[in-house]
Amino acid sequence: MQLRAFGATGIDLPVIGLGTWKVFDLPDGEEHVARDVVEAAFAGGCRIVDSSPMYGRAEAVLGRALGGRRDEAFVATKIWTDSSAEARTQLGAQLGFYEGRIELEQIHNLVAWQEHLPWLESEREAGRIRLIGATHYRAAAFDELERVMRTGRIQAIQIPYNPLERECERRILPLAEELGIGVVVMRPLGGEGALMPGPDPRDLGPLGGMTWAQALLAWALADARVHVLIPATSRPEHARENAAAGELPPLEEAERELVARMAEASS
Ligand SMILES: NC(=O)c1ccc[n+]([C@@H]2O[C@H](COP(=O)([O-])OP(=O)(O)OC[C@H]3O[C@@H](n4cnc5c(N)ncnc54)[C@H](OP(=O)(O)O)[C@@H]3O)[C@@H](O)[C@H]2O)c1
């Protein structure tokens, strides 16, 4: 699995991680699904896992699924509330799930970011959080995201990026590069797999040998301003396939354009 420097943080991360939205919100009897997915993803070299208090039971399920792999993992999760009391409750629960530390604590959907930032900075000083980030899933919020980035107080952002959601190319990715901010990509398969199943593998022509999911992941990784993708899956075989995309040689520009055209045609 290729590694990339995560902005100016001094941390190198494997380029493929694992999202948990919907897929890890599992009842007790089905937690084995998350364990199997984590096992397959980590066997393929994934290290960054992403969750949120918004995702139901996913944070707790992820913590249990990591089991003895906690030290290998780079845990990214989020604070999602406009209440400072609830924010503290959310962090307290996360410290329980993830052995007392969070590598990347993100302000989910920019909710109450002005209020949360000073507190998150004090948690970072205390060593419970390593990096602070901010996320949003809609391009309409990118002006505000840009303001947060320009404060110089966050080290990472999480944004959507796939052939049908390219708004971040205009201002967010250039700014992240300029400021040395780490970039995590949500929805690399279009969000809930919206770009799947895509074209017939036999029609992938010059992309030969790749699956369509791998072609989409390679499309995003071809942009060097992006550092980590976090496709979500409930299936170990998909986790293996996605991790293997982190071993592929970079797409040529013509191949990248072909993937974009195919994505548009199949959407
Ligand atoms: N969507 C958002 O608005 C949002 C917002 C904030 C953060 N995030 C974070 O970003 C992560 C990723 O975004 P996302 O979950 O919305 O979308 P995504 O990763 O683009 O798509 C996930 C879907 O793709 C399918 N899939 C995964 N690998 C596949 C493969 N190799 N072949 C075929 N299908 C495959 C999964 O189904 P199977 O289970 O069948 O594999 C799942 O339904 C989230 O889980 C979350 O951690 C998302």
The ligand as an ORCA input file, in Angstrom:
! r2SCAN-3c Opt
* xyz 0 1
  N     -21.718     10.315      2.637
  C     -21.534     11.339      3.394
  O     -22.272     12.338      3.329
  C     -20.422     11.320      4.372
  C     -20.347     12.388      5.140
  C     -19.330     12.439      6.021
  C     -18.427     11.425      6.104
  N     -18.490     10.334      5.347
  C     -17.486      9.264      5.533
  O     -16.988      8.827      4.282
  C     -17.206      7.411      4.172
  C     -17.412      7.013      2.727
  O     -18.537      7.627      2.157
  P     -19.886      6.823      1.850
  O     -19.966      5.681      2.779
  O     -20.986      7.781      1.830
  O     -19.740      6.355      0.343
  P     -18.756      5.473     -0.552
  O     -17.584      4.999      0.240
  O     -18.521      6.255     -1.774
  O     -19.686      4.233     -0.905
  C     -19.917      3.199      0.022
  C     -20.738      2.150     -0.684
  O     -19.971      1.566     -1.721
  C     -20.113      0.168     -1.718
  N     -18.789     -0.404     -2.004
  C     -17.640     -0.251     -1.300
  N     -16.609     -0.881     -1.887
  C     -17.126     -1.467     -2.996
  C     -16.560     -2.271     -4.012
  N     -15.250     -2.587     -4.025
  N     -17.371     -2.719     -5.015
  C     -18.695     -2.404     -5.020
  N     -19.294     -1.630     -4.076
  C     -18.502     -1.163     -3.066
  C     -20.531     -0.212     -0.326
  O     -21.413     -1.316     -0.409
  P     -20.954     -2.763      0.160
  O     -21.231     -2.699      1.637
  O     -21.816     -3.711     -0.584
  O     -19.494     -2.926     -0.143
  C     -21.242      1.032      0.186
  O     -22.625      0.945     -0.073
  C     -18.410      7.188      5.092
  O     -18.581      5.845      5.437
  C     -18.051      8.054      6.250
  O     -17.089      7.416      7.072
  C     -19.498     10.277      4.461
*
